[in-house]
Amino acid sequence: MESFHELLARQFEDDQVMTLMWAAFMYLILSCFSKDMAYVETLTIYGGLFFAAIISACCDYIKEY
């Protein structure tokens, strides 16, 4: 049986998630040169990714338990 941390880490192995994280990181870097609060959008993307990963890991953990 895998631990919850292993299940959570496995959620970030998907190619689409990695691409979205890379794009959000690049947007974060570019938003640092802007005077706007554009970095908030990047933090929202990361928050959504982590929320979806936690929900998915919880569902997988419950299925294994």
mmCIF file as Biopython writes it, N, C-alpha, C and O atoms, coordinates in Angstrom:
data_model
#
loop_
_atom_site.group_PDB
_atom_site.id
_atom_site.type_symbol
_atom_site.label_atom_id
_atom_site.label_alt_id
_atom_site.label_comp_id
_atom_site.label_asym_id
_atom_site.label_entity_id
_atom_site.label_seq_id
_atom_site.pdbx_PDB_ins_code
_atom_site.Cartn_x
_atom_site.Cartn_y
_atom_site.Cartn_z
_atom_site.occupancy
_atom_site.B_iso_or_equiv
_atom_site.auth_seq_id
_atom_site.auth_asym_id
_atom_site.pdbx_PDB_model_num
ATOM 1   N N  . MET A ? 1  ? 0.835   -1.181 0.000   1.0 0.0 1  A 1 
ATOM 2   C CA . MET A ? 1  ? 0.000   0.000  0.000   1.0 0.0 1  A 1 
ATOM 3   C C  . MET A ? 1  ? 0.886   1.254  0.000   1.0 0.0 1  A 1 
ATOM 4   O O  . MET A ? 1  ? 1.815   1.377  0.799   1.0 0.0 1  A 1 
ATOM 5   N N  . GLU A ? 2  ? 0.581   2.160  -0.899  1.0 0.0 2  A 1 
ATOM 6   C CA . GLU A ? 2  ? 1.362   3.386  -1.007  1.0 0.0 2  A 1 
ATOM 7   C C  . GLU A ? 2  ? 0.895   4.398  0.039   1.0 0.0 2  A 1 
ATOM 8   O O  . GLU A ? 2  ? -0.274  4.432  0.423   1.0 0.0 2  A 1 
ATOM 9   N N  . SER A ? 3  ? 1.840   5.217  0.483   1.0 0.0 3  A 1 
ATOM 10  C CA . SER A ? 3  ? 1.473   6.257  1.433   1.0 0.0 3  A 1 
ATOM 11  C C  . SER A ? 3  ? 0.800   7.410  0.691   1.0 0.0 3  A 1 
ATOM 12  O O  . SER A ? 3  ? 0.852   7.500  -0.535  1.0 0.0 3  A 1 
ATOM 13  N N  . PHE A ? 4  ? 0.170   8.284  1.465   1.0 0.0 4  A 1 
ATOM 14  C CA . PHE A ? 4  ? -0.519  9.418  0.874   1.0 0.0 4  A 1 
ATOM 15  C C  . PHE A ? 4  ? 0.467   10.328 0.137   1.0 0.0 4  A 1 
ATOM 16  O O  . PHE A ? 4  ? 0.134   10.875 -0.914  1.0 0.0 4  A 1 
ATOM 17  N N  . HIS A ? 5  ? 1.664   10.492 0.674   1.0 0.0 5  A 1 
ATOM 18  C CA . HIS A ? 5  ? 2.668   11.357 0.049   1.0 0.0 5  A 1 
ATOM 19  C C  . HIS A ? 5  ? 3.103   10.813 -1.308  1.0 0.0 5  A 1 
ATOM 20  O O  . HIS A ? 5  ? 3.319   11.575 -2.250  1.0 0.0 5  A 1 
ATOM 21  N N  . GLU A ? 6  ? 3.230   9.499  -1.402  1.0 0.0 6  A 1 
ATOM 22  C CA . GLU A ? 6  ? 3.589   8.883  -2.683  1.0 0.0 6  A 1 
ATOM 23  C C  . GLU A ? 6  ? 2.476   9.064  -3.711  1.0 0.0 6  A 1 
ATOM 24  O O  . GLU A ? 6  ? 2.742   9.333  -4.882  1.0 0.0 6  A 1 
ATOM 25  N N  . LEU A ? 7  ? 1.235   8.916  -3.269  1.0 0.0 7  A 1 
ATOM 26  C CA . LEU A ? 7  ? 0.102   9.116  -4.166  1.0 0.0 7  A 1 
ATOM 27  C C  . LEU A ? 7  ? 0.017   10.575 -4.611  1.0 0.0 7  A 1 
ATOM 28  O O  . LEU A ? 7  ? -0.308  10.853 -5.765  1.0 0.0 7  A 1 
ATOM 29  N N  . LEU A ? 8  ? 0.303   11.497 -3.709  1.0 0.0 8  A 1 
ATOM 30  C CA . LEU A ? 8  ? 0.273   12.915 -4.052  1.0 0.0 8  A 1 
ATOM 31  C C  . LEU A ? 8  ? 1.383   13.251 -5.046  1.0 0.0 8  A 1 
ATOM 32  O O  . LEU A ? 8  ? 1.156   14.008 -5.990  1.0 0.0 8  A 1 
ATOM 33  N N  . ALA A ? 9  ? 2.561   12.706 -4.850  1.0 0.0 9  A 1 
ATOM 34  C CA . ALA A ? 9  ? 3.674   12.958 -5.767  1.0 0.0 9  A 1 
ATOM 35  C C  . ALA A ? 9  ? 3.389   12.377 -7.150  1.0 0.0 9  A 1 
ATOM 36  O O  . ALA A ? 9  ? 3.798   12.948 -8.161  1.0 0.0 9  A 1 
ATOM 37  N N  . ARG A ? 10 ? 2.694   11.250 -7.194  1.0 0.0 10 A 1 
ATOM 38  C CA . ARG A ? 10 ? 2.383   10.626 -8.477  1.0 0.0 10 A 1 
ATOM 39  C C  . ARG A ? 10 ? 1.412   11.462 -9.309  1.0 0.0 10 A 1 
ATOM 40  O O  . ARG A ? 10 ? 1.368   11.318 -10.531 1.0 0.0 10 A 1 
ATOM 41  N N  . GLN A ? 11 ? 0.637   12.329 -8.666  1.0 0.0 11 A 1 
ATOM 42  C CA . GLN A ? 11 ? -0.314  13.169 -9.387  1.0 0.0 11 A 1 
ATOM 43  C C  . GLN A ? 11 ? 0.389   14.189 -10.281 1.0 0.0 11 A 1 
ATOM 44  O O  . GLN A ? 11 ? -0.200  14.677 -11.245 1.0 0.0 11 A 1 
ATOM 45  N N  . PHE A ? 12 ? 1.634   14.510 -9.971  1.0 0.0 12 A 1 
ATOM 46  C CA . PHE A ? 12 ? 2.369   15.515 -10.725 1.0 0.0 12 A 1 
ATOM 47  C C  . PHE A ? 12 ? 3.252   14.908 -11.817 1.0 0.0 12 A 1 
ATOM 48  O O  . PHE A ? 12 ? 4.058   15.623 -12.412 1.0 0.0 12 A 1 
ATOM 49  N N  . GLU A ? 13 ? 3.121   13.621 -12.090 1.0 0.0 13 A 1 
ATOM 50  C CA . GLU A ? 13 ? 3.907   12.966 -13.130 1.0 0.0 13 A 1 
ATOM 51  C C  . GLU A ? 13 ? 3.270   13.049 -14.508 1.0 0.0 13 A 1 
ATOM 52  O O  . GLU A ? 13 ? 3.901   12.680 -15.498 1.0 0.0 13 A 1 
ATOM 53  N N  . ASP A ? 14 ? 2.046   13.522 -14.591 1.0 0.0 14 A 1 
ATOM 54  C CA . ASP A ? 14 ? 1.332   13.626 -15.858 1.0 0.0 14 A 1 
ATOM 55  C C  . ASP A ? 14 ? 1.956   14.717 -16.718 1.0 0.0 14 A 1 
ATOM 56  O O  . ASP A ? 14 ? 2.350   15.765 -16.206 1.0 0.0 14 A 1 
ATOM 57  N N  . ASP A ? 15 ? 2.049   14.474 -18.024 1.0 0.0 15 A 1 
ATOM 58  C CA . ASP A ? 15 ? 2.670   15.426 -18.934 1.0 0.0 15 A 1 
ATOM 59  C C  . ASP A ? 15 ? 1.914   16.751 -18.997 1.0 0.0 15 A 1 
ATOM 60  O O  . ASP A ? 15 ? 2.534   17.813 -19.072 1.0 0.0 15 A 1 
ATOM 61  N N  . GLN A ? 16 ? 0.604   16.700 -18.968 1.0 0.0 16 A 1 
ATOM 62  C CA . GLN A ? 16 ? -0.181  17.932 -19.033 1.0 0.0 16 A 1 
ATOM 63  C C  . GLN A ? 16 ? 0.003   18.774 -17.774 1.0 0.0 16 A 1 
ATOM 64  O O  . GLN A ? 16 ? 0.067   20.001 -17.855 1.0 0.0 16 A 1 
ATOM 65  N N  . VAL A ? 17 ? 0.088   18.140 -16.637 1.0 0.0 17 A 1 
ATOM 66  C CA . VAL A ? 17 ? 0.296   18.865 -15.385 1.0 0.0 17 A 1 
ATOM 67  C C  . VAL A ? 17 ? 1.683   19.490 -15.375 1.0 0.0 17 A 1 
ATOM 68  O O  . VAL A ? 17 ? 1.849   20.633 -14.948 1.0 0.0 17 A 1 
ATOM 69  N N  . MET A ? 18 ? 2.671   18.750 -15.841 1.0 0.0 18 A 1 
ATOM 70  C CA . MET A ? 18 ? 4.028   19.287 -15.885 1.0 0.0 18 A 1 
ATOM 71  C C  . MET A ? 18 ? 4.121   20.464 -16.851 1.0 0.0 18 A 1 
ATOM 72  O O  . MET A ? 18 ? 4.815   21.440 -16.569 1.0 0.0 18 A 1 
ATOM 73  N N  . THR A ? 19 ? 3.432   20.382 -17.982 1.0 0.0 19 A 1 
ATOM 74  C CA . THR A ? 19 ? 3.420   21.484 -18.942 1.0 0.0 19 A 1 
ATOM 75  C C  . THR A ? 19 ? 2.747   22.708 -18.340 1.0 0.0 19 A 1 
ATOM 76  O O  . THR A ? 19 ? 3.229   23.828 -18.508 1.0 0.0 19 A 1 
ATOM 77  N N  . LEU A ? 20 ? 1.645   22.504 -17.644 1.0 0.0 20 A 1 
ATOM 78  C CA . LEU A ? 20 ? 0.949   23.613 -17.011 1.0 0.0 20 A 1 
ATOM 79  C C  . LEU A ? 20 ? 1.797   24.243 -15.912 1.0 0.0 20 A 1 
ATOM 80  O O  . LEU A ? 20 ? 1.799   25.464 -15.759 1.0 0.0 20 A 1 
ATOM 81  N N  . MET A ? 21 ? 2.504   23.438 -15.157 1.0 0.0 21 A 1 
ATOM 82  C CA . MET A ? 21 ? 3.386   23.979 -14.124 1.0 0.0 21 A 1 
ATOM 83  C C  . MET A ? 21 ? 4.544   24.759 -14.738 1.0 0.0 21 A 1 
ATOM 84  O O  . MET A ? 21 ? 4.925   25.810 -14.222 1.0 0.0 21 A 1 
ATOM 85  N N  . TRP A ? 22 ? 5.103   24.257 -15.830 1.0 0.0 22 A 1 
ATOM 86  C CA . TRP A ? 22 ? 6.194   24.953 -16.507 1.0 0.0 22 A 1 
ATOM 87  C C  . TRP A ? 22 ? 5.708   26.287 -17.078 1.0 0.0 22 A 1 
ATOM 88  O O  . TRP A ? 22 ? 6.393   27.302 -16.959 1.0 0.0 22 A 1 
ATOM 89  N N  . ALA A ? 23 ? 4.531   26.284 -17.696 1.0 0.0 23 A 1 
ATOM 90  C CA . ALA A ? 23 ? 3.984   27.515 -18.264 1.0 0.0 23 A 1 
ATOM 91  C C  . ALA A ? 23 ? 3.677   28.529 -17.159 1.0 0.0 23 A 1 
ATOM 92  O O  . ALA A ? 23 ? 3.917   29.725 -17.328 1.0 0.0 23 A 1 
ATOM 93  N N  . ALA A ? 24 ? 3.152   28.057 -16.038 1.0 0.0 24 A 1 
ATOM 94  C CA . ALA A ? 24 ? 2.869   28.958 -14.920 1.0 0.0 24 A 1 
ATOM 95  C C  . ALA A ? 24 ? 4.161   29.531 -14.347 1.0 0.0 24 A 1 
ATOM 96  O O  . ALA A ? 24 ? 4.204   30.694 -13.945 1.0 0.0 24 A 1 
ATOM 97  N N  . PHE A ? 25 ? 5.203   28.722 -14.311 1.0 0.0 25 A 1 
ATOM 98  C CA . PHE A ? 25 ? 6.495   29.205 -13.822 1.0 0.0 25 A 1 
ATOM 99  C C  . PHE A ? 25 ? 7.062   30.282 -14.745 1.0 0.0 25 A 1 
ATOM 100 O O  . PHE A ? 25 ? 7.580   31.297 -14.281 1.0 0.0 25 A 1 
ATOM 101 N N  . MET A ? 26 ? 6.962   30.054 -16.049 1.0 0.0 26 A 1 
ATOM 102 C CA . MET A ? 26 ? 7.450   31.061 -17.001 1.0 0.0 26 A 1 
ATOM 103 C C  . MET A ? 26 ? 6.632   32.346 -16.886 1.0 0.0 26 A 1 
ATOM 104 O O  . MET A ? 26 ? 7.189   33.442 -16.960 1.0 0.0 26 A 1 
ATOM 105 N N  . TYR A ? 27 ? 5.329   32.222 -16.707 1.0 0.0 27 A 1 
ATOM 106 C CA . TYR A ? 27 ? 4.478   33.390 -16.537 1.0 0.0 27 A 1 
ATOM 107 C C  . TYR A ? 27 ? 4.826   34.124 -15.243 1.0 0.0 27 A 1 
ATOM 108 O O  . TYR A ? 27 ? 4.776   35.353 -15.191 1.0 0.0 27 A 1 
ATOM 109 N N  . LEU A ? 28 ? 5.178   33.375 -14.203 1.0 0.0 28 A 1 
ATOM 110 C CA . LEU A ? 28 ? 5.584   33.990 -12.942 1.0 0.0 28 A 1 
ATOM 111 C C  . LEU A ? 28 ? 6.864   34.787 -13.124 1.0 0.0 28 A 1 
ATOM 112 O O  . LEU A ? 28 ? 6.985   35.898 -12.606 1.0 0.0 28 A 1 
ATOM 113 N N  . ILE A ? 29 ? 7.816   34.229 -13.855 1.0 0.0 29 A 1 
ATOM 114 C CA . ILE A ? 29 ? 9.070   34.937 -14.113 1.0 0.0 29 A 1 
ATOM 115 C C  . ILE A ? 29 ? 8.795   36.220 -14.893 1.0 0.0 29 A 1 
ATOM 116 O O  . ILE A ? 29 ? 9.324   37.279 -14.556 1.0 0.0 29 A 1 
ATOM 117 N N  . LEU A ? 30 ? 7.972   36.128 -15.932 1.0 0.0 30 A 1 
ATOM 118 C CA . LEU A ? 30 ? 7.672   37.307 -16.742 1.0 0.0 30 A 1 
ATOM 119 C C  . LEU A ? 30 ? 6.849   38.338 -15.970 1.0 0.0 30 A 1 
ATOM 120 O O  . LEU A ? 30 ? 6.977   39.537 -16.216 1.0 0.0 30 A 1 
ATOM 121 N N  . SER A ? 31 ? 6.016   37.891 -15.053 1.0 0.0 31 A 1 
ATOM 122 C CA . SER A ? 31 ? 5.186   38.827 -14.297 1.0 0.0 31 A 1 
ATOM 123 C C  . SER A ? 31 ? 6.000   39.584 -13.251 1.0 0.0 31 A 1 
ATOM 124 O O  . SER A ? 31 ? 5.549   40.612 -12.746 1.0 0.0 31 A 1 
ATOM 125 N N  . CYS A ? 32 ? 7.187   39.090 -12.922 1.0 0.0 32 A 1 
ATOM 126 C CA . CYS A ? 32 ? 8.035   39.805 -11.963 1.0 0.0 32 A 1 
ATOM 127 C C  . CYS A ? 32 ? 8.509   41.140 -12.535 1.0 0.0 32 A 1 
ATOM 128 O O  . CYS A ? 32 ? 8.814   42.062 -11.779 1.0 0.0 32 A 1 
ATOM 129 N N  . PHE A ? 33 ? 8.574   41.249 -13.851 1.0 0.0 33 A 1 
ATOM 130 C CA . PHE A ? 33 ? 9.017   42.479 -14.493 1.0 0.0 33 A 1 
ATOM 131 C C  . PHE A ? 33 ? 7.876   43.448 -14.732 1.0 0.0 33 A 1 
ATOM 132 O O  . PHE A ? 33 ? 8.091   44.544 -15.250 1.0 0.0 33 A 1 
ATOM 133 N N  . SER A ? 34 ? 6.682   43.066 -14.366 1.0 0.0 34 A 1 
ATOM 134 C CA . SER A ? 34 ? 5.498   43.900 -14.557 1.0 0.0 34 A 1 
ATOM 135 C C  . SER A ? 34 ? 5.139   44.576 -13.239 1.0 0.0 34 A 1 
ATOM 136 O O  . SER A ? 34 ? 5.383   44.027 -12.165 1.0 0.0 34 A 1 
ATOM 137 N N  . LYS A ? 35 ? 4.570   45.747 -13.326 1.0 0.0 35 A 1 
ATOM 138 C CA . LYS A ? 35 ? 4.159   46.447 -12.115 1.0 0.0 35 A 1 
ATOM 139 C C  . LYS A ? 35 ? 2.766   46.015 -11.671 1.0 0.0 35 A 1 
ATOM 140 O O  . LYS A ? 35 ? 2.333   46.358 -10.571 1.0 0.0 35 A 1 
ATOM 141 N N  . ASP A ? 36 ? 2.067   45.273 -12.510 1.0 0.0 36 A 1 
ATOM 142 C CA . ASP A ? 36 ? 0.752   44.772 -12.149 1.0 0.0 36 A 1 
ATOM 143 C C  . ASP A ? 36 ? 0.887   43.624 -11.155 1.0 0.0 36 A 1 
ATOM 144 O O  . ASP A ? 36 ? 1.990   43.186 -10.829 1.0 0.0 36 A 1 
ATOM 145 N N  . MET A ? 37 ? -0.243  43.157 -10.690 1.0 0.0 37 A 1 
ATOM 146 C CA . MET A ? 37 ? -0.251  42.006 -9.786  1.0 0.0 37 A 1 
ATOM 147 C C  . MET A ? 37 ? -0.524  40.738 -10.581 1.0 0.0 37 A 1 
ATOM 148 O O  . MET A ? 37 ? -1.391  39.947 -10.208 1.0 0.0 37 A 1 
ATOM 149 N N  . ALA A ? 38 ? 0.205   40.537 -11.668 1.0 0.0 38 A 1 
ATOM 150 C CA . ALA A ? 38 ? -0.009  39.389 -12.543 1.0 0.0 38 A 1 
ATOM 151 C C  . ALA A ? 38 ? 0.408   38.078 -11.877 1.0 0.0 38 A 1 
ATOM 152 O O  . ALA A ? 38 ? -0.065  37.011 -12.268 1.0 0.0 38 A 1 
ATOM 153 N N  . TYR A ? 39 ? 1.273   38.147 -10.893 1.0 0.0 39 A 1 
ATOM 154 C CA . TYR A ? 39 ? 1.707   36.931 -10.218 1.0 0.0 39 A 1 
ATOM 155 C C  . TYR A ? 39 ? 0.552   36.233 -9.492  1.0 0.0 39 A 1 
ATOM 156 O O  . TYR A ? 39 ? 0.634   35.036 -9.213  1.0 0.0 39 A 1 
ATOM 157 N N  . VAL A ? 40 ? -0.513  36.962 -9.187  1.0 0.0 40 A 1 
ATOM 158 C CA . VAL A ? 40 ? -1.665  36.366 -8.509  1.0 0.0 40 A 1 
ATOM 159 C C  . VAL A ? 40 ? -2.301  35.299 -9.398  1.0 0.0 40 A 1 
ATOM 160 O O  . VAL A ? 40 ? -2.765  34.275 -8.897  1.0 0.0 40 A 1 
ATOM 161 N N  . GLU A ? 41 ? -2.325  35.528 -10.709 1.0 0.0 41 A 1 
ATOM 162 C CA . GLU A ? 41 ? -2.864  34.528 -11.628 1.0 0.0 41 A 1 
ATOM 163 C C  . GLU A ? 41 ? -2.042  33.242 -11.562 1.0 0.0 41 A 1 
ATOM 164 O O  . GLU A ? 41 ? -2.597  32.144 -11.583 1.0 0.0 41 A 1 
ATOM 165 N N  . THR A ? 42 ? -0.732  33.380 -11.484 1.0 0.0 42 A 1 
ATOM 166 C CA . THR A ? 42 ? 0.135   32.214 -11.399 1.0 0.0 42 A 1 
ATOM 167 C C  . THR A ? 42 ? -0.109  31.454 -10.099 1.0 0.0 42 A 1 
ATOM 168 O O  . THR A ? 42 ? -0.171  30.225 -10.094 1.0 0.0 42 A 1 
ATOM 169 N N  . LEU A ? 43 ? -0.244  32.183 -9.013  1.0 0.0 43 A 1 
ATOM 170 C CA . LEU A ? 43 ? -0.518  31.526 -7.735  1.0 0.0 43 A 1 
ATOM 171 C C  . LEU A ? 43 ? -1.871  30.826 -7.748  1.0 0.0 43 A 1 
ATOM 172 O O  . LEU A ? 43 ? -2.044  29.798 -7.093  1.0 0.0 43 A 1 
ATOM 173 N N  . THR A ? 44 ? -2.819  31.371 -8.481  1.0 0.0 44 A 1 
ATOM 174 C CA . THR A ? 44 ? -4.124  30.725 -8.622  1.0 0.0 44 A 1 
ATOM 175 C C  . THR A ? 44 ? -4.002  29.419 -9.402  1.0 0.0 44 A 1 
ATOM 176 O O  . THR A ? 44 ? -4.636  28.424 -9.052  1.0 0.0 44 A 1 
ATOM 177 N N  . ILE A ? 45 ? -3.194  29.422 -10.449 1.0 0.0 45 A 1 
ATOM 178 C CA . ILE A ? 45 ? -2.969  28.193 -11.223 1.0 0.0 45 A 1 
ATOM 179 C C  . ILE A ? 45 ? -2.330  27.126 -10.341 1.0 0.0 45 A 1 
ATOM 180 O O  . ILE A ? 45 ? -2.763  25.974 -10.337 1.0 0.0 45 A 1 
ATOM 181 N N  . TYR A ? 46 ? -1.293  27.518 -9.590  1.0 0.0 46 A 1 
ATOM 182 C CA . TYR A ? 46 ? -0.647  26.560 -8.692  1.0 0.0 46 A 1 
ATOM 183 C C  . TYR A ? 46 ? -1.616  26.065 -7.621  1.0 0.0 46 A 1 
ATOM 184 O O  . TYR A ? 46 ? -1.617  24.881 -7.284  1.0 0.0 46 A 1 
ATOM 185 N N  . GLY A ? 47 ? -2.433  26.957 -7.090  1.0 0.0 47 A 1 
ATOM 186 C CA . GLY A ? 47 ? -3.416  26.555 -6.088  1.0 0.0 47 A 1 
ATOM 187 C C  . GLY A ? 47 ? -4.414  25.551 -6.637  1.0 0.0 47 A 1 
ATOM 188 O O  . GLY A ? 47 ? -4.762  24.581 -5.965  1.0 0.0 47 A 1 
ATOM 189 N N  . GLY A ? 48 ? -4.874  25.785 -7.862  1.0 0.0 48 A 1 
ATOM 190 C CA . GLY A ? 48 ? -5.796  24.848 -8.498  1.0 0.0 48 A 1 
ATOM 191 C C  . GLY A ? 48 ? -5.158  23.499 -8.757  1.0 0.0 48 A 1 
ATOM 192 O O  . GLY A ? 48 ? -5.795  22.461 -8.574  1.0 0.0 48 A 1 
ATOM 193 N N  . LEU A ? 49 ? -3.901  23.506 -9.184  1.0 0.0 49 A 1 
ATOM 194 C CA . LEU A ? 49 ? -3.195  22.242 -9.412  1.0 0.0 49 A 1 
ATOM 195 C C  . LEU A ? 49 ? -3.040  21.452 -8.116  1.0 0.0 49 A 1 
ATOM 196 O O  . LEU A ? 49 ? -3.288  20.246 -8.084  1.0 0.0 49 A 1 
ATOM 197 N N  . PHE A ? 50 ? -2.631  22.129 -7.056  1.0 0.0 50 A 1 
ATOM 198 C CA . PHE A ? 50 ? -2.451  21.442 -5.783  1.0 0.0 50 A 1 
ATOM 199 C C  . PHE A ? 50 ? -3.779  20.959 -5.216  1.0 0.0 50 A 1 
ATOM 200 O O  . PHE A ? 50 ? -3.842  19.874 -4.637  1.0 0.0 50 A 1 
ATOM 201 N N  . PHE A ? 51 ? -4.835  21.742 -5.371  1.0 0.0 51 A 1 
ATOM 202 C CA . PHE A ? 51 ? -6.154  21.321 -4.890  1.0 0.0 51 A 1 
ATOM 203 C C  . PHE A ? 51 ? -6.617  20.074 -5.631  1.0 0.0 51 A 1 
ATOM 204 O O  . PHE A ? 51 ? -7.093  19.125 -5.009  1.0 0.0 51 A 1 
ATOM 205 N N  . ALA A ? 52 ? -6.480  20.067 -6.959  1.0 0.0 52 A 1 
ATOM 206 C CA . ALA A ? 52 ? -6.888  18.902 -7.752  1.0 0.0 52 A 1 
ATOM 207 C C  . ALA A ? 52 ? -6.034  17.681 -7.409  1.0 0.0 52 A 1 
ATOM 208 O O  . ALA A ? 52 ? -6.542  16.561 -7.362  1.0 0.0 52 A 1 
ATOM 209 N N  . ALA A ? 53 ? -4.745  17.896 -7.171  1.0 0.0 53 A 1 
ATOM 210 C CA . ALA A ? 53 ? -3.861  16.781 -6.828  1.0 0.0 53 A 1 
ATOM 211 C C  . ALA A ? 53 ? -4.213  16.192 -5.471  1.0 0.0 53 A 1 
ATOM 212 O O  . ALA A ? 53 ? -4.191  14.974 -5.296  1.0 0.0 53 A 1 
ATOM 213 N N  . ILE A ? 54 ? -4.535  17.045 -4.515  1.0 0.0 54 A 1 
ATOM 214 C CA . ILE A ? 54 ? -4.898  16.554 -3.182  1.0 0.0 54 A 1 
ATOM 215 C C  . ILE A ? 54 ? -6.206  15.772 -3.234  1.0 0.0 54 A 1 
ATOM 216 O O  . ILE A ? 54 ? -6.325  14.722 -2.602  1.0 0.0 54 A 1 
ATOM 217 N N  . ILE A ? 55 ? -7.185  16.273 -3.978  1.0 0.0 55 A 1 
ATOM 218 C CA . ILE A ? 55 ? -8.460  15.562 -4.104  1.0 0.0 55 A 1 
ATOM 219 C C  . ILE A ? 55 ? -8.251  14.200 -4.770  1.0 0.0 55 A 1 
ATOM 220 O O  . ILE A ? 55 ? -8.794  13.194 -4.314  1.0 0.0 55 A 1 
ATOM 221 N N  . SER A ? 56 ? -7.469  14.171 -5.839  1.0 0.0 56 A 1 
ATOM 222 C CA . SER A ? 56 ? -7.218  12.923 -6.550  1.0 0.0 56 A 1 
ATOM 223 C C  . SER A ? 56 ? -6.429  11.935 -5.684  1.0 0.0 56 A 1 
ATOM 224 O O  . SER A ? 56 ? -6.718  10.738 -5.683  1.0 0.0 56 A 1 
ATOM 225 N N  . ALA A ? 57 ? -5.439  12.438 -4.953  1.0 0.0 57 A 1 
ATOM 226 C CA . ALA A ? 57 ? -4.656  11.566 -4.070  1.0 0.0 57 A 1 
ATOM 227 C C  . ALA A ? 57 ? -5.531  11.021 -2.941  1.0 0.0 57 A 1 
ATOM 228 O O  . ALA A ? 57 ? -5.381  9.864  -2.548  1.0 0.0 57 A 1 
ATOM 229 N N  . CYS A ? 58 ? -6.436  11.839 -2.421  1.0 0.0 58 A 1 
ATOM 230 C CA . CYS A ? 58 ? -7.356  11.361 -1.377  1.0 0.0 58 A 1 
ATOM 231 C C  . CYS A ? 58 ? -8.250  10.249 -1.910  1.0 0.0 58 A 1 
ATOM 232 O O  . CYS A ? 58 ? -8.468  9.246  -1.231  1.0 0.0 58 A 1 
ATOM 233 N N  . CYS A ? 59 ? -8.764  10.425 -3.118  1.0 0.0 59 A 1 
ATOM 234 C CA . CYS A ? 59 ? -9.621  9.390  -3.717  1.0 0.0 59 A 1 
ATOM 235 C C  . CYS A ? 59 ? -8.845  8.098  -3.937  1.0 0.0 59 A 1 
ATOM 236 O O  . CYS A ? 59 ? -9.363  7.013  -3.672  1.0 0.0 59 A 1 
ATOM 237 N N  . ASP A ? 60 ? -7.608  8.202  -4.418  1.0 0.0 60 A 1 
ATOM 238 C CA . ASP A ? 60 ? -6.781  7.014  -4.625  1.0 0.0 60 A 1 
ATOM 239 C C  . ASP A ? 60 ? -6.454  6.336  -3.294  1.0 0.0 60 A 1 
ATOM 240 O O  . ASP A ? 60 ? -6.447  5.108  -3.202  1.0 0.0 60 A 1 
ATOM 241 N N  . TYR A ? 61 ? -6.186  7.136  -2.274  1.0 0.0 61 A 1 
ATOM 242 C CA . TYR A ? 61 ? -5.866  6.585  -0.959  1.0 0.0 61 A 1 
ATOM 243 C C  . TYR A ? 61 ? -7.068  5.839  -0.369  1.0 0.0 61 A 1 
ATOM 244 O O  . TYR A ? 61 ? -6.918  4.766  0.214   1.0 0.0 61 A 1 
ATOM 245 N N  . ILE A ? 62 ? -8.249  6.418  -0.529  1.0 0.0 62 A 1 
ATOM 246 C CA . ILE A ? 62 ? -9.460  5.770  -0.015  1.0 0.0 62 A 1 
ATOM 247 C C  . ILE A ? 62 ? -9.718  4.470  -0.758  1.0 0.0 62 A 1 
ATOM 248 O O  . ILE A ? 62 ? -10.152 3.488  -0.156  1.0 0.0 62 A 1 
ATOM 249 N N  . LYS A ? 63 ? -9.451  4.453  -2.083  1.0 0.0 63 A 1 
ATOM 250 C CA . LYS A ? 63 ? -9.649  3.220  -2.858  1.0 0.0 63 A 1 
ATOM 251 C C  . LYS A ? 63 ? -8.708  2.111  -2.395  1.0 0.0 63 A 1 
ATOM 252 O O  . LYS A ? 63 ? -9.098  0.944  -2.348  1.0 0.0 63 A 1 
ATOM 253 N N  . GLU A ? 64 ? -7.471  2.468  -2.053  1.0 0.0 64 A 1 
ATOM 254 C CA . GLU A ? 64 ? -6.495  1.462  -1.618  1.0 0.0 64 A 1 
ATOM 255 C C  . GLU A ? 64 ? -6.733  1.016  -0.188  1.0 0.0 64 A 1 
ATOM 256 O O  . GLU A ? 64 ? -6.405  -0.114 0.173   1.0 0.0 64 A 1 
ATOM 257 N N  . TYR A ? 65 ? -7.295  1.884  0.620   1.0 0.0 65 A 1 
ATOM 258 C CA . TYR A ? 65 ? -7.495  1.594  2.024   1.0 0.0 65 A 1 
ATOM 259 C C  . TYR A ? 65 ? -8.715  0.736  2.163   1.0 0.0 65 A 1 
ATOM 260 O O  . TYR A ? 65 ? -9.083  0.362  3.276   1.0 0.0 65 A 1 
#
